Amino acid sequence: MGIVVGLTGIGGASLITPMLIFVFQVPASIAVSSDVVAATLMKVTGGVRHWQQQTLDATVVKWLAIGSVPGALTGVGILHWLRHIGEFNLDAILLRLIGVAILMVTVAALVQLLLLTFVPSLKYPSLPKIDLETTLGRAAAIAIGAILGCVVGLTSVSSGSMFALALIAFFRLDARKLVGTDLAQAAILLSFTALGHLTLGTVDWSLVIPIWIGSLPGVLVGTKLCQLAPQRALRFVVYMVLVMVSWKLAHQV
């Protein structure tokens, strides 16, 4: 999975969480919590590196994090509440939530890929740019962070993918700072989210440690291979696989 992430740039949670559920038959609640903890190390490592290189927008990171951290903790709180009342099948609920989250992210990315491939000259209607110098702009950034953070807290999905789309659409970040800003906010978000999931008691360290061992060198290998592989064709194949996986997750009985 690390190789695929490094090769395509597609979020690890969208791939690893379904893999744990379908291939290794891990209950959804354990898969989500273990994946959040496993992803935190990679995001923190990348975020620190970009901070050192100054290839990020610290202001955007700050205002998104102000919303995303409490949003993610709210998502974890909802999981606590669902476990406590015991009237709902938490794993069944999470399967559907994960499926819907991955489907939304993948369809958005797939549509963007197809438009860029077949209609490259198309002029897209632009969303209003968020001005973080104004109170309204800061409130909008906090709201976006809170909504996406809650999704991450509930499902582990979207810490990178959906935030990257938001950074492009609302903040107009250039390519040089996009990846660093995305990684830095994800590092902050997942650090708090991981602590929340640890309190749930659903983190399986026998899953987390192998993911760490395999994904870190895998990402490095994938990054090297990406110079040779046809990116659009490869992304299209992975996106189609994710659509099928997410559809199956969303329709679990």
N, C-alpha and C positions, 0 to 999 in steps of 0.2 A: 504493500500500500504506500509506503514511503516513496518508492520509485515512481509510482503513478502520480503522487502529489508533486514531486520534484519535476517530473516530466511534463505535466499538464497545467500545474498551478491550481488544480481543482481541490477544494477543501477536504482535509483528511477525515473530518467527522462524517461527512456525507458518504464516505467509503467505508471507514472502519466500523462505525456503529452497525450498519446493516450486515457487514461481514461477521461481526461477533454474533449477531442474532441468528442469521441464516446458516452460516457455515459451522459455527461452533455451538449453536443452540444455547446461547447465553440469554437469560431473561432480560427483557428490555431495560428494566430499572438498573440492573448491574452493568449492562453494556453502556448505557448513557453515562453513569457516574464514573466508570473506569476510563471511558474515552475522554471525558472532561479532564481528569487528572493527568492522563497520558499526554494530552495535547498541550497542557500548560507548559511543560518543559520546553517543547519546541518553540512555542510562541514567545516565551520569556527570553530564550536564547537569541532568537531572531530580533526581538524588540530591542534588547540591550545592544546588539550589534549595530542596528540602525540608529539608535540614540548616539552611540559613539561616533558614527559617521555623519551625524546630523542630516540624515536623509529621511526626515519625517517632519510633520507639522505639529509641534507640541501643543499649540492652541486648540486645534481640532481634536487631538487626542484627549485633552483635558475636559472639554465640554461634552464630548461623547461619553467619556468615562463617568462623568457626574451623573449621567442618565443610565448608562448601561449597567453599572455595578448594582445600584438598588433594584434595577429591573431584573437582573439575573437572580439576585437574592430573593426577589418576589417570586420568580419562577420556581426556585428551590423550595420556598415556603409553601407554594401550592402543592408541590410533591409531598412535603411533610404533612400537609392537611389531608391529602388524599389517602396517605398511608394510615393516618391516625383514625379517620372516621371508619375505614375498613369496609365501606359499602360499595366501593368500586374496585374493579380489577385494574390495579395500577399499570401492570405490564401491557394489558390490552389497550388502555388509554394512551400509553407512551408509544406503542407501535403505530397507532394512527397519527399521533402528533408528529412523530419523526417522519413518517411517510409524507404527510402534508407539507412539512417544512422543507424536506429535500425536494419534493415535487415543485414547490414554488420557486426555490432557488434555481433548480435545473432548467425549468421551462423558461424563466427569465433569461438565463445565460444562453440557452439554446436558440431562442428567438433572436437575441443579439448576434450570435454567431452566424445564423442563417442570413440575417439582413446584411451583415458586413461582407458575407461571401457572395451573395447573389445580387444585392442592390447596394454596392459600395458608395454610390453617388447620392443615395437618399438622404435628404435633410431631415433630421429628427427634430420634433418639437422639444425645446429645452425647458427643463424645470427651473424655477427661480433659484438663483444662487443664494445660499445662506450666508449672511454677513455677521460674523461673530463679534463685530464691534458694536452691534445693537442688542438691546434687551430681547427683542423679538427673535433675532437670529440665534441667540444663545438658548432661548426657551425651545426653539425648534430643534436645535442640536440635541438638547437634553431629552426631548420627547422621542426623537428617532432612536437615540441610544437606549432609552428605557424600553421601548417596544421590542427592538431587536435583542436587547439583553434578556428580556423575559423569555423569548423564544430559545435563546441559548441555555438559560437556566433550566428550562423544561426538557429540552431535547438534545442538547450538546451540539446541534447543527447551527450553522450560520455565523459562527464567531468571525469568520473571514469573508465568506462569499457575499452575504447580504450587506455587510458593512462596506465591502469594497464597492458594491453597486451604489450605495448611498454616498460614498466619498466621491465617486465619479459624477453622480447626478446632481448632488446638492452643494458640493464644496469645490468642484472643478480643480481637483489636485492634479498636478502634472505627474507623468509616469515616474519621475525620479523619486518623488515623495509618497506616491500612492501606496506602494508595498510596505514601506517603513511605517507609515502612519497606521495602516491596517494591522500590521503585526504588533505595533506598540499598544494600540487600544485593545487588541485581542489578548495580549499578555496581561494587562491590568484586569480586564473582564474575567478571563479564565482563572486568574489567581484567586479572586474572591469566590467565583463559582465553584472552583475545586474545593475550597474550604467548606462551602455550603453542602456539597455532595458528600464530603467526608462525614458530616454530621448525620447523614441519612443512613450510614452503615452499609451502603450498597457498592462500595469500591472494592474490587477484587484485585489485590496486588499481584496475584499470579497471572493476571491479564495485563496489568499496567506495565510491569517491568519488561516482559517480552516485546510489547509494543514500542517501548523506549529503545530497547536494544536493536530492533529491526528497522524502525522508522527513521532514526537519525542518520545512519549511513545510507539508508535507502533514498532519502531526500537528496543527499549529496550525489549519489549515482544518477538519480533521475535528472538532476540539474545538468550534469555533464551530457547525458543522452539527448536532452531537449534540443541541443544544437544540431542534431542529425535527423530527428523525427519530424515528419510533416505535422505541425501543431494543429491546424484546423481539422484535418481528417481524424487525428487521434482524439481531440476533444469531442468531436461529434460522436464517435463510437462510445466514449465514456459517458457522455451525456445521455445517450439513448439507453445505455445499461442502467444509469441512475433513474431514468424515468420509469423503466420497468420495475426496478427494485422498490422505488418509492410508491408506485401504484400498488404493488403487492403488500407493502407495509400498511398503507392506508386502508386496505380492504381486508385486513386480517380479521378472521371471525373470533 
